[in-house]
């Protein structure tokens, strides 16, 4: 027996207009699911961007560097953070030593090797 459409007859003939309505309904539901999924992804991405911009700080290291007003910019590189400050005298070097992180000071640039500090300060400025 060869395969053809007449072999698929299951005893119930659906009117053509009902079949067309069901196909249109299925296409519309599919489009609605696709559009809602895309919108959901866009909303999630916006939320992630906003939370990164907010600079959620687990531990506040800004006072060590003389506060937010003393920090010019920050740059993160893996588990290191480079903090450029306005006035190096406002930086609390004793507190940095107590944290037992590697510190390198060149001019007004302070580099620290601490992944926790890098994570908390990377989006400050």
Secondary structure, DSSP 8 states (H G I E B T S, - for coil): ----GGGG--S----HHHHHHHHHHHHHHHHHHHHHHHHHHHHHHHHHHHHHHHT--SS--GGGGT-GGGEEEEEEETTEEEEEES-GGGS-HHHHHHTT-EEEEETTEEEEE-HHHHHHHTT--
